[in-house]
């Protein structure tokens, strides 16, 4: 993978996780300006999974389009860009979702952090983004305050877009 990217990759972090019913993760990107993560890999280990069990990985394509749900089937390996792919884990309805996540970093600048594009993808999926936090956290004053702050930040970010940014956001929203 590193050779295909033209970079030397190093394992940044490995995390094993097991989640029962209700378990999920809110929408997020796997890197920040300080982590240097460029590739995420998730290996699913669940013994049994069937449609309706939940726990799918929802990926929001950075170029727009409808979200893609990936079933957490045993031995499935999902690899994606840590820098540009917004994603979440849908709530598990039944069973056990087990997985090992790997994050790879690179000292070479193989993928710059495209902050404006990341904001546009988040804005295009703002309702699902907010729902992912409602799914993952208890409904309390802290969540309500965080969601209100996020909605205000989204409104300000959208208002600050130039004509090209607004056109791109509308293009992303149409492709959902």
N, C-alpha and C positions, 0 to 999 in steps of 0.2 A: 504494500500500500504506500509506504514511504517513497519507494522508487517511482511509482506512478504519479505521485504528487511532486516529485523532484525535491524531496526534503528528508531529513532524518527525523523520524518520529520516536518519541520516548513515552512510556506509560506514565501518565500524570497521576492517575488514581484508579483504583478498582474497588467496586462496591457490590457486595452480594445483598440481595433483598428478597424478602418473602412477605407478601401482603395477602390478607384475608379479605372477606367481603367488606366493601366500603373503601378499601385502600385505593388511593389515586395520588397523582401529582398534578399541581397546577401548571399552566402553560409557562414556558421559560425557554431561554437559550442556554446552552451549556458552557458558555465562555463569557468572560468580561475582558476589559482592556488589560487586566493584570494576570489572568490565568495562563494565557498562551495556548489554551486548548484549541485544537483544530479539527479533530475527528472524535466522534462518539461511536461506540459499538455496544450493542446490547445483545446478549445471548440469553434466550429464554430456556428455562429448565423445567417448567411445569409438566407434571406427569400427564395430565389430561386437561384439555380445554375444548369447549364446544361453543358454537355461536350462541349468543345470549348470556355467556358467562361474564362478559365485560372485561375490563382490564386491558383493552387495546391501547396501543401507542397511537396517538393522533398526531400526524405530522402536517404542518401548514407549509405548502410549497412556497419557497421564497420568491418564485416568479409569478405567484398568484395561482388561482384555481381552488377547487374544493379541497378541504382537508382530506387526507388519506389515513384510514384506520388500518393498522397492522396488527393482526392477531398474534397473541403471545404463545404461539405453538412451540412445543418442545423442539429444541435444536435449531430454531430459527435464529439467524444472526442478522441484525439490522445495523447498517453502518450509514452515518450521515455526517454532514458538516456541523461541527460544534458552533461555528461562527454565524451561520446564516439560517439554520433551521429551527423555527419556533415549534415546540412540541409539548405534549402533555400526555399523561396516562389517564384514561377514562376509569371511572369507578368500577371496581370488581363487584359483580353481583353475587357470584358463588364460586366456591373452589379456592384454590391457592395459586397466586401468581408469583412464581420464583424466577429470578433473573440475576445475571451478573452484568454489570455495566463497566465499561472500560473507557477512559478518557485519555486521549493521546495529545501530547503537546509537541511543538516544534520551535526550535530557536530561529529557524529561517522564517522570513515573512511570507509564507506561502498563501495565506488568505488574510487579507486585512479585515479588520472589524468594520463592516459596513453599517455604521450606526444609523444613517438616514434610512437605508433600506429596511433595517430591522424595525425601526419605528413605523414605517409604512405597513409592513406585514402585520405588526401588532394592531395598528389602527384598523386595518381591513378586517381583522377578526376580533374586534374589541368585545363584542357580546359574548363570544365563546371564551375569550380570555377571562372575562369577569366570571362567567359560569364555572370555569375551571377552579377558581378560588372558592366559589360557593360550594362546589363539590368536595374540596379538599379540607376545608376548615369549618369549625362550628359557627353557626349564625350567632354572632354576638356584636357588641359595640365596636370592638377592634376591627372585625372584618368589615362592618359597615363603613367605618371611618377610612379604612384602607381602600375600599372600592370607590368611595366618594372622591378620595384623593386621586386615584387612578383615572376616574372619569374626568375630573377637572384637568389633569395633566394631558389627557388625550384631547380634550376640547382645545386647550391652549396650543398643543402641538399641531393640531389640524388647522387652527386659525392662523398659525405662523407659516404654513406651507406657501411656497410661491406657486405660480401658475403651473409650472412643470410638475411640482410635487403633488398638487391637487389632481392634475390629470393622471398621474401614475397611481395615486390612491384610488381614484374612480375606476381605472383599468383593473386594479387588483380586486376591488369590490365586485365588479361585473363578472370576473372569472370565478368567483366563489361558487 
